[in-house]
Amino acid sequence: MNQEWKFKLHSVYGQLLFDRKLTQSFDQVKANKGAGGIDGETIESYDANLEKNIMSLLDKLRSKTYQPSPVKRVYIPKKDGKKRPLGIPTIEDRIVQQSVVNVLQPEFEDTLFHNWSVGYRPNRGVQRALQIILWNIEQGYNHIYDCDIKGFFDNIPHQKLMNVLKKYVSDRTVLGMIEQWLKAGFMEEGKLIHSDYGTPQGGVISPLLANVYLNELDWEWDLHNIRFVRYADDFLLFAKSKEAIDEASALTKSKLKELRLEISNEKTRMVDFKHDDFDFLGFTFHHWRPGKKDQKPVFHVTPKEESIKDFRLKIKAKTQKTLTLSKEEWIKRVNPIIRGKVNYYVMIIKAIKANHELGQKSRCITRWMRKMLLNIDGYIRKRLRVAFIHKHPNQRKEMKMRYKWNNRFFIGIKLIPSYWLYLNKAFGYTLEEYLEEMKGRTVRKQQGAYRRAKEKGEEYFTPHRLQKMQNAWNASS
């Protein structure tokens, strides 16, 4: 798109040259944590001599002798088994990058970025993305182009990125510094490697540069009245007909080619939401189907299967039966995982409520999520019972302890049930209501087992079953 923007930033560099602003940037870097770069300087060691280090950095910036260092290349595992490269800048480079972000981001937020771009932006994020998705689906935009850009962060061409930046920033010193960060390269196994492509994931300024670059795509869609939501390099396009979504996808491929980027074919697909499900940002959107009560169409949203699997794996890693800890320590290990996952899952409820306040009555159902969380809670209690048994823990002993170490017991030692926390955050559900519901579920389950045994002509409370129940009560903790 050849739209000319009415603003251009001039005196950016001068806004960096204050020790209090550099200190503020360090505080932001510190809050984000992370390892040190290739110089061995860590957040802790930098902080130990903070005033001296900040003044030294300020002198370099004022005299224009500051030189970026190459980033340290590390790899982190992805959920599909592959590894994602991260580039870790030095602490000093992160401080300067954060300072540049602090000046540029507010200006870009006010005058440049599109409302439907929500990734790595203040006051937006996942909940805003969910709101946009729900709104479009419920407005009848059910033909969806689910797209991912191939190796986006590694393939942004430096020269084209700089050309885009020059449309909005005229401060040559800052532009030169950004280009130096891009060209600094990375250290891997002792070798310095340079490239004309990519902005390293892990760099403080990388998300802002990515949004500036793909902002070109956002406004191309806007120019052609295409509805979309974009979170970094993942995006969805929405249309009311197959013909319209085909045109939108063709336009997207053309614009990406102009930006010298490619679509990831294995992660990109056309979705007809009347028949097809799709995933976005850790949630699965299950296609329209008749509702149980009145047969009016509804659709369901749940966490992705991979997200639930990740939940279980995180719990498993924290409940190793080889460790001997107190019950309180075991609870402290698992509660943060539960809080983190549930805080993410409940965003779909927050999105539904936010849209409702804007006048969009929702036909999105989230009840399937409750069953998933009940299953997770059962798994967590099972793992903890085994962990609590210090002498030769195993599954048979865990089963014996279910009568004694039940729901009420776990509530008493401050375990947070994910099912309760989700409903509490969504609807104000109390612990008393949770315990009453769980008691009712247990009674109904036992009555069902009793009824089935009776139908088969079998005795339910056999001497063996009664002995197992008595053993559980007699067992030591």
C-alpha positions as CSV (number, residue, x, y, z in Angstrom):
1,M,0.0,0.0,0.0
2,N,1.3,3.4,-0.9
3,Q,-0.5,5.4,1.8
4,E,1.5,8.3,3.1
5,W,1.4,8.8,6.8
6,K,1.1,12.3,8.2
7,F,3.6,11.9,10.9
8,K,7.3,11.3,11.0
9,L,9.4,11.0,14.2
10,H,12.5,13.3,14.3
11,S,14.3,13.8,17.6
12,V,14.2,10.3,19.0
13,Y,17.9,9.8,20.0
14,G,17.9,12.9,22.3
15,Q,15.1,11.4,24.3
16,L,17.3,8.4,25.3
17,L,20.1,10.6,26.9
18,F,18.9,10.6,30.5
19,D,20.2,8.4,33.3
20,R,16.7,8.1,34.8
21,K,15.3,6.8,31.5
22,L,18.1,4.3,31.2
23,T,17.5,3.2,34.8
24,Q,13.8,2.8,34.0
25,S,14.7,0.7,31.0
26,F,17.0,-1.5,33.1
27,D,14.1,-2.0,35.6
28,Q,11.9,-3.2,32.7
29,V,14.7,-5.6,31.5
30,K,15.1,-6.9,35.0
31,A,11.4,-7.5,35.4
32,N,11.5,-9.6,32.2
33,K,14.3,-11.7,33.6
34,G,16.4,-13.8,31.2
35,A,20.0,-14.9,30.8
36,G,23.0,-12.7,30.1
37,G,24.5,-12.2,26.6
38,I,27.9,-13.1,25.1
39,D,29.9,-10.8,27.5
40,G,28.9,-12.9,30.6
41,E,27.2,-9.9,32.2
42,T,24.0,-11.0,34.0
43,I,21.1,-8.9,35.3
44,E,22.4,-9.5,38.8
45,S,26.0,-8.5,38.1
46,Y,24.8,-5.4,36.2
47,D,22.5,-4.5,39.0
48,A,25.3,-4.8,41.6
49,N,27.0,-1.7,40.1
50,L,23.9,-0.1,38.5
51,E,24.6,3.6,38.9
52,K,28.2,3.2,37.6
53,N,27.1,1.0,34.7
54,I,24.2,3.4,33.7
55,M,26.5,6.4,33.7
56,S,29.1,4.5,31.6
57,L,26.3,3.6,29.1
58,L,25.1,7.2,29.1
59,D,28.6,8.4,28.3
60,K,28.8,6.0,25.3
61,L,25.4,7.2,24.0
62,R,26.3,10.9,24.4
63,S,29.6,10.5,22.7
64,K,28.0,8.1,20.1
65,T,30.6,5.4,20.8
66,Y,28.0,2.8,21.8
67,Q,28.4,-0.3,19.7
68,P,25.9,-3.2,19.8
69,S,27.3,-6.7,20.4
70,P,26.3,-9.9,18.6
71,V,23.5,-11.9,20.3
72,K,24.0,-15.2,21.9
73,R,22.2,-18.0,20.0
74,V,20.4,-20.6,22.1
75,Y,17.6,-23.1,21.3
76,I,14.5,-23.8,23.2
77,P,12.2,-26.8,22.5
78,K,8.9,-26.3,20.7
79,K,5.8,-28.4,21.4
80,D,6.2,-30.2,18.1
81,G,9.6,-31.5,19.1
82,K,11.6,-29.1,17.0
83,K,13.7,-26.3,18.5
84,R,13.2,-22.5,18.2
85,P,16.3,-20.3,18.0
86,L,16.5,-17.4,20.4
87,G,18.9,-14.5,20.2
88,I,19.9,-13.1,23.6
89,P,21.4,-9.6,23.5
90,T,23.8,-8.3,26.2
91,I,22.2,-6.5,29.2
92,E,23.5,-3.2,27.8
93,D,22.0,-3.8,24.4
94,R,18.7,-4.7,26.0
95,I,18.6,-1.5,28.0
96,V,19.2,0.6,24.9
97,Q,16.7,-1.4,22.9
98,Q,14.1,-1.0,25.7
99,S,14.8,2.8,25.7
100,V,14.1,3.0,22.0
101,V,10.9,1.0,22.4
102,N,9.8,3.3,25.2
103,V,10.0,6.3,22.8
104,L,8.8,4.7,19.6
105,Q,6.0,2.4,20.8
106,P,3.6,5.1,22.2
107,E,3.9,7.1,19.0
108,F,3.2,4.0,16.8
109,E,0.3,3.0,19.1
110,D,-1.3,6.5,18.6
111,T,-0.7,7.0,14.9
112,L,0.3,3.9,13.1
113,F,-0.8,0.4,14.3
114,H,-4.1,-1.1,13.3
115,N,-6.7,-2.0,16.0
116,W,-6.9,-5.6,14.8
117,S,-3.2,-6.3,15.3
118,V,-3.0,-7.4,19.0
119,G,0.3,-9.2,19.6
120,Y,3.0,-7.7,21.7
121,R,1.1,-4.5,22.2
122,P,0.0,-2.7,25.5
123,N,-3.6,-3.1,26.5
124,R,-4.2,-5.7,23.9
125,G,-3.1,-9.3,23.6
126,V,-4.9,-12.7,23.7
127,Q,-8.2,-11.5,25.2
128,R,-8.5,-8.8,22.5
129,A,-7.8,-11.4,19.8
130,L,-10.5,-13.7,21.2
131,Q,-13.0,-10.9,21.2
132,I,-12.3,-10.2,17.6
133,I,-12.6,-13.8,16.6
134,L,-15.9,-14.3,18.5
135,W,-17.3,-11.1,17.1
136,N,-16.6,-12.1,13.5
137,I,-17.9,-15.6,13.9
138,E,-21.1,-14.4,15.4
139,Q,-21.5,-11.7,12.7
140,G,-21.6,-14.5,10.1
141,Y,-18.0,-14.2,8.9
142,N,-17.5,-18.0,9.0
143,H,-15.2,-18.5,6.0
144,I,-11.7,-18.3,7.6
145,Y,-8.2,-18.2,6.3
146,D,-6.0,-19.6,9.0
147,C,-2.5,-18.5,8.1
148,D,1.1,-18.7,9.5
149,I,4.2,-17.0,8.0
150,K,7.1,-19.3,7.4
151,G,10.0,-18.6,9.7
152,F,8.9,-15.0,10.1
153,F,11.3,-13.7,12.6
154,D,14.2,-15.4,10.8
155,N,13.3,-14.2,7.4
156,I,12.5,-10.5,7.7
157,P,14.7,-8.8,5.1
158,H,16.8,-6.1,6.8
159,Q,16.8,-3.7,3.9
160,K,13.1,-3.8,3.3
161,L,12.5,-3.5,7.1
162,M,14.7,-0.4,7.2
163,N,12.9,1.1,4.2
164,V,9.6,0.7,6.1
165,L,11.0,2.3,9.2
166,K,12.3,5.3,7.3
167,K,8.7,6.1,6.3
168,Y,8.0,6.8,10.0
169,V,11.3,7.7,11.6
170,S,13.7,10.3,10.3
171,D,16.2,10.3,13.2
172,R,19.3,8.9,11.4
173,T,21.2,8.0,14.6
174,V,18.3,5.8,15.8
175,L,17.8,4.3,12.4
176,G,21.6,3.5,12.3
177,M,21.5,1.9,15.7
178,I,18.5,-0.3,14.7
179,E,20.4,-1.4,11.6
180,Q,23.4,-2.2,13.7
181,W,21.3,-4.4,15.9
182,L,20.0,-6.2,12.9
183,K,23.5,-6.6,11.4
184,A,25.3,-7.5,14.6
185,G,24.8,-11.2,13.9
186,F,24.9,-14.0,16.5
187,M,27.5,-16.2,18.2
188,E,27.0,-19.9,17.9
189,E,29.6,-22.5,19.1
190,G,32.2,-19.7,19.1
191,K,31.6,-18.6,15.6
192,L,30.2,-15.2,14.6
193,I,27.5,-15.5,11.9
194,H,26.0,-12.6,10.0
195,S,22.8,-12.5,7.9
196,D,20.8,-10.0,5.8
197,Y,17.6,-11.5,7.2
198,G,15.9,-11.8,10.6
199,T,15.3,-10.0,13.8
200,P,16.2,-12.3,16.7
201,Q,13.5,-13.7,18.9
202,G,14.6,-12.7,22.3
203,G,15.6,-9.2,21.3
204,V,13.7,-6.5,23.2
205,I,13.0,-4.5,20.1
206,S,12.1,-7.5,17.8
207,P,8.4,-7.6,18.5
208,L,8.1,-3.8,17.8
209,L,10.0,-4.2,14.5
210,A,7.9,-7.2,13.5
211,N,4.7,-5.2,14.1
212,V,6.0,-2.3,12.1
213,Y,6.9,-4.6,9.2
214,L,3.6,-6.5,9.1
215,N,1.7,-3.2,9.7
216,E,2.1,-2.9,5.9
217,L,0.0,-6.1,5.5
218,D,-2.6,-4.9,8.1
219,W,-3.4,-1.7,6.2
220,E,-3.5,-3.6,2.9
221,W,-6.3,-5.7,4.3
222,D,-8.0,-2.6,5.7
223,L,-7.9,-1.0,2.3
224,H,-9.8,-3.9,0.8
225,N,-12.3,-4.1,3.7
226,I,-11.0,-7.5,4.9
227,R,-11.7,-8.5,8.4
228,F,-8.8,-10.0,10.3
229,V,-7.0,-10.6,13.6
230,R,-3.2,-10.7,13.7
231,Y,-1.0,-11.8,16.6
232,A,2.6,-11.4,15.5
233,D,3.0,-13.7,12.5
234,D,-0.2,-15.7,13.1
235,F,-3.4,-14.3,11.7
236,L,-6.9,-15.2,10.7
237,L,-8.9,-13.6,7.8
238,F,-12.7,-13.6,7.9
239,A,-15.3,-13.5,5.1
240,K,-19.0,-14.3,4.5
241,S,-18.4,-16.4,1.4
242,K,-15.9,-18.8,-0.1
243,E,-15.3,-16.4,-3.0
244,A,-14.5,-13.5,-0.7
245,I,-12.0,-15.6,1.4
246,D,-10.3,-16.9,-1.7
247,E,-9.8,-13.3,-2.9
248,A,-8.5,-12.3,0.6
249,S,-6.0,-15.2,0.5
250,A,-4.8,-14.2,-3.0
251,L,-4.3,-10.6,-1.9
252,T,-2.4,-11.8,1.2
253,K,0.0,-14.0,-0.8
254,S,0.7,-11.2,-3.2
255,K,1.5,-8.7,-0.4
256,L,3.7,-11.2,1.5
257,K,5.6,-11.8,-1.7
258,E,6.1,-8.0,-2.0
259,L,7.4,-8.1,1.6
260,R,9.6,-11.1,0.6
261,L,7.9,-13.5,3.0
262,E,6.3,-16.9,2.5
263,I,3.3,-18.6,3.8
264,S,3.9,-21.8,5.8
265,N,1.8,-24.3,3.8
266,E,1.7,-27.0,6.5
267,K,0.3,-24.5,9.0
268,T,-2.1,-22.7,6.7
269,R,-5.7,-23.8,5.7
270,M,-9.1,-22.7,4.7
271,V,-11.8,-23.2,7.3
272,D,-15.6,-23.3,6.8
273,F,-16.7,-22.9,10.4
274,K,-20.1,-24.5,9.6
275,H,-18.2,-27.8,9.3
276,D,-14.5,-27.3,10.4
277,D,-12.7,-26.6,13.6
278,F,-9.7,-24.4,13.9
279,D,-7.0,-23.5,16.5
280,F,-5.7,-20.1,17.5
281,L,-3.6,-18.9,20.5
282,G,-3.9,-22.2,22.4
283,F,-7.7,-22.5,22.0
284,T,-9.7,-24.8,19.7
285,F,-12.9,-23.3,18.2
286,H,-15.4,-26.1,17.5
287,H,-17.7,-25.5,14.6
288,W,-21.4,-24.6,14.8
289,R,-23.8,-27.3,15.9
290,P,-27.4,-27.5,17.2
291,G,-27.7,-26.5,20.9
292,K,-29.1,-29.1,23.3
293,K,-31.9,-27.0,24.7
294,D,-33.5,-25.3,21.8
295,Q,-31.5,-26.6,18.8
296,K,-30.4,-23.1,17.9
297,P,-26.8,-23.1,16.6
298,V,-24.0,-22.8,19.1
299,F,-20.2,-23.3,19.0
300,H,-17.8,-24.4,21.6
301,V,-14.3,-23.2,22.6
302,T,-11.8,-25.3,24.6
303,P,-8.1,-25.3,25.3
304,K,-6.2,-27.0,22.6
305,E,-5.4,-30.7,23.2
306,E,-1.7,-29.8,23.2
307,S,-2.3,-27.2,25.9
308,I,-4.0,-29.8,28.2
309,K,-1.2,-32.2,27.5
310,D,1.3,-29.5,28.4
311,F,-0.7,-28.9,31.6
312,R,-0.3,-32.6,32.6
313,L,3.4,-32.7,31.7
314,K,4.1,-29.6,33.9
315,I,2.3,-31.2,36.8
316,K,4.1,-34.5,36.2
317,A,7.5,-32.8,36.2
318,K,6.7,-31.1,39.6
319,T,5.4,-34.3,41.3
320,Q,8.3,-36.7,41.0
321,K,7.7,-39.6,43.5
322,T,11.5,-39.8,44.0
323,L,11.4,-36.6,46.1
324,T,10.5,-36.6,49.8
325,L,8.7,-33.3,50.7
326,S,6.1,-32.2,53.1
327,K,2.5,-31.9,51.8
328,E,2.7,-28.1,52.0
329,E,5.8,-28.1,49.7
330,W,4.1,-30.4,47.2
331,I,1.1,-28.0,47.1
332,K,3.5,-25.0,46.6
333,R,5.0,-26.8,43.6
334,V,1.7,-27.4,41.7
335,N,-0.4,-24.3,42.6
336,P,1.5,-21.8,40.4
337,I,1.1,-24.1,37.4
338,I,-2.7,-24.4,38.0
339,R,-3.0,-20.6,38.4
340,G,-1.1,-19.9,35.2
341,K,-3.1,-22.3,33.1
342,V,-6.5,-21.3,34.5
343,N,-5.7,-17.5,34.2
344,Y,-5.1,-18.2,30.5
345,Y,-8.1,-20.4,29.9
346,V,-10.5,-18.0,31.6
347,M,-9.7,-15.3,29.0
348,I,-12.3,-16.8,26.7
349,I,-15.0,-16.0,29.4
350,K,-13.6,-12.5,29.7
351,A,-13.8,-12.0,26.0
352,I,-17.4,-13.2,25.8
353,K,-18.3,-10.8,28.7
354,A,-16.5,-7.9,27.1
355,N,-18.3,-8.4,23.7
356,H,-21.6,-8.7,25.6
357,E,-21.0,-5.3,27.1
358,L,-20.5,-4.0,23.5
359,G,-23.8,-5.4,22.5
360,Q,-22.8,-8.8,21.0
361,K,-24.9,-11.6,22.5
362,S,-22.8,-14.7,22.5
363,R,-23.6,-18.1,21.2
364,C,-20.3,-19.5,22.4
365,I,-20.4,-22.3,24.9
366,T,-17.5,-23.2,27.2
367,R,-18.9,-26.1,29.2
368,W,-16.6,-28.7,27.6
369,M,-13.7,-26.9,29.3
370,R,-15.2,-27.8,32.7
371,K,-15.0,-31.5,32.0
372,M,-11.3,-31.1,30.9
373,L,-10.5,-29.3,34.1
374,L,-12.3,-31.9,36.2
375,N,-10.1,-34.6,34.6
376,I,-7.0,-32.5,35.2
377,D,-7.9,-32.1,38.9
378,G,-8.3,-35.9,39.2
379,Y,-4.9,-36.4,37.6
380,I,-3.3,-33.8,40.0
381,R,-4.8,-35.4,43.1
382,K,-3.6,-38.8,41.9
383,R,-0.1,-37.5,41.3
384,L,0.0,-35.9,44.8
385,R,-1.3,-39.0,46.6
386,V,1.6,-41.0,45.2
387,A,4.0,-38.2,46.1
388,F,2.6,-38.1,49.7
389,I,3.4,-41.8,50.2
390,H,7.1,-41.7,51.3
391,K,7.7,-45.4,51.6
392,H,7.7,-47.2,48.3
393,P,5.0,-45.1,46.5
394,N,2.9,-46.8,43.8
395,Q,-0.5,-46.6,42.1
396,R,-2.1,-49.4,44.3
397,K,-1.3,-47.5,47.5
398,E,-2.6,-44.3,45.9
399,M,-6.0,-46.0,45.2
400,K,-6.2,-47.1,48.9
401,M,-5.8,-43.5,50.0
402,R,-8.6,-42.0,47.9
403,Y,-11.1,-42.3,50.7
404,K,-8.9,-40.4,53.1
405,W,-7.1,-38.0,50.8
406,N,-10.3,-36.8,49.1
407,N,-11.4,-33.4,47.7
408,R,-12.1,-31.9,51.1
409,F,-8.7,-33.0,52.4
410,F,-6.9,-31.3,49.5
411,I,-8.9,-28.1,49.9
412,G,-7.9,-28.2,53.6
413,I,-4.2,-28.2,52.6
414,K,-4.7,-25.3,50.2
415,L,-4.6,-27.2,46.8
416,I,-6.3,-25.0,44.2
417,P,-8.7,-27.1,42.0
418,S,-8.4,-25.8,38.5
419,Y,-12.2,-26.5,38.0
420,W,-13.1,-24.3,41.0
421,L,-10.6,-21.5,40.1
422,Y,-11.9,-21.3,36.5
423,L,-15.5,-21.0,37.7
424,N,-14.6,-18.6,40.5
425,K,-12.8,-16.2,38.1
426,A,-15.6,-16.5,35.6
427,F,-18.7,-16.5,37.8
428,G,-17.7,-16.0,41.4
429,Y,-18.1,-19.8,42.3
430,T,-17.3,-20.4,45.9
431,L,-15.3,-23.2,47.5
432,E,-18.4,-24.2,49.5
433,E,-20.3,-24.6,46.2
434,Y,-17.4,-26.6,44.8
435,L,-17.2,-29.0,47.7
436,E,-21.0,-29.5,47.6
437,E,-20.9,-30.2,43.8
438,M,-18.0,-32.6,44.2
439,K,-19.9,-34.4,47.0
440,G,-22.9,-34.7,44.8
441,R,-20.8,-36.0,41.9
442,T,-19.3,-38.7,44.2
443,V,-22.7,-39.7,45.5
444,R,-24.1,-40.0,42.0
445,K,-21.1,-41.9,40.8
446,Q,-21.4,-44.4,43.7
447,Q,-25.2,-44.7,43.2
448,G,-24.6,-45.5,39.5
449,A,-22.0,-48.2,40.4
450,Y,-24.4,-49.6,43.0
451,R,-27.3,-49.6,40.5
452,R,-25.2,-51.3,37.8
453,A,-24.0,-54.0,40.3
454,K,-27.6,-54.6,41.4
455,E,-28.8,-54.9,37.8
456,K,-26.2,-57.6,37.3
457,G,-27.2,-59.4,40.5
458,E,-23.9,-58.6,42.1
459,E,-23.1,-57.3,45.6
460,Y,-21.6,-53.8,45.6
461,F,-20.3,-53.6,49.2
462,T,-18.3,-56.8,49.2
463,P,-16.2,-57.7,52.2
464,H,-13.1,-56.9,50.0
465,R,-14.4,-53.4,49.2
466,L,-15.3,-52.7,52.8
467,Q,-11.8,-53.9,53.9
468,K,-10.2,-51.6,51.4
469,M,-12.2,-48.6,52.7
470,Q,-11.2,-49.5,56.3
471,N,-7.5,-49.8,55.3
472,A,-7.5,-46.4,53.8
473,W,-8.8,-44.8,57.0
474,N,-6.4,-46.8,59.1
475,A,-3.4,-46.0,56.9
476,S,-0.8,-43.5,58.1
477,S,-0.2,-40.3,56.2
